[in-house]
Amino acid sequence: QRQTAVVDTGTSATAFPCSECQNCGQHTDPPFDESKSQSFHVPSCKKDGDKRSCAFGSCADQKCVVAHNFGSGNDASSWA
């Protein structure tokens, strides 16, 4: 799937919207459809709130999640 990366120059975040993204603004390409990917996986973790088990973000519902607050006013969360 073609994706155009969003680089937030105010943070170290590089991202693109996925199929569950809500209020993520306008983008060149449609949201990434995880179900069409053979290599996509959500990083897992064991203890909610634990930041040490995720490379980025923190653990929520046994998944590593990152919250993004972009300068454009859009807020988003994603898998780390």
N, C-alpha and C positions, 0 to 999 in steps of 0.2 A: 504494500500500500504506500502510495506517495504521502509524505508528511513534510510540512514546512515547520522547522523548529522555531520556537519562541525563545529568544535569549533575553533574559532580564538583566540588563547591565548594572542594576542596583544590587543584585545578589549573585549567587553562583548558580541560579536556577536556569536550566535549559529544559524546555518541555514542549509538548504538543497535546492538544485536547484529545481525550479518549471518548468513547461512546457514552459514558456516564456523566460527562462534563455538563454542568449547568451554569448558565450565566458566565460563559467563558469568552465572550466577545466574538468578533468576526475574524475568520481566518481564511487563508487562501484555499486550503484543502478541507474536505469533510472530516469529522472526528475519526480517529483511529478506531477501527472495529476489532477488538481483541479476539472475537470468535473466528475471524478470518486469518489469524496469525498462528503459525505452527510453533513459534519460539517464544511467544509472550507468556509470562507468568508473573503473578503477584508475589513479591517477597514476603515470606511469612516470618512470624516471631511468636514467642510463647507467652509473654506477660504484658498485658495492656499497660500503657504508660511508660514502659521501659524504653529508653532512648539508646541504651547500649547494644541492644540486639538488632538494631537497624543501622545501615550505613548512613542514612539520612532520615530525618523525621523521627517519629516515635511509633510505638506499637498501639494499634486500635483494632479490636475484633480479630486479633491474631494476624494482622496484616500491617506492614510498614507503610505509614501514611505521612505525607508532607503537606503542609498548608502553605499556600503562596498568596502573598498580598502584592499585587503588581502596581506600579506607579500609575497605570491607566485607570485604576479604580476597580479593576476586576479582581475578585478573590477566587481562588481555586484550591482544591485539594487533590492529591494524586498519590499513587503508589510510589514508594521510594525505590 
